[in-house]
Amino acid sequence: MRLTEHEVSAIKQAAREAFGDDAVVRLFGSRVHDDLRGGDIDLHVEASPPTNEWQARGLFEDRLFRQIEPRKIDLVLSRRGTIPRGFERIAYRDGIVL
């Protein structure tokens, strides 16, 4: 996994603040593989539905980028209890829970 301990901690804390204490965060995509280089950070967050999804996404990025250097993040948000689709299935299958 190509994230530092500080980055993992910052991601988990930002997710809790934005999506709730029960949020589960997975890293998927190229950053899962130690032998690759570069790439954005692909994150999957599974949580109870936020009241305002776009506000929660903005809060997540705000909290995260206060702790780590801003960079390209792709965030897939799954509402707990729904059937996974598209990238959600990939994240569940290949992702690493942070």
Secondary structure, DSSP 8 states (H G I E B T S, - for coil): ----HHHHHHHHHHHHHHH-TT-EEEEESGGG-TT-----EEEEEEES--SSHHHHHHHHHHHHHHHS----EEEEEEETTS---HHHHHHHHH-EE-
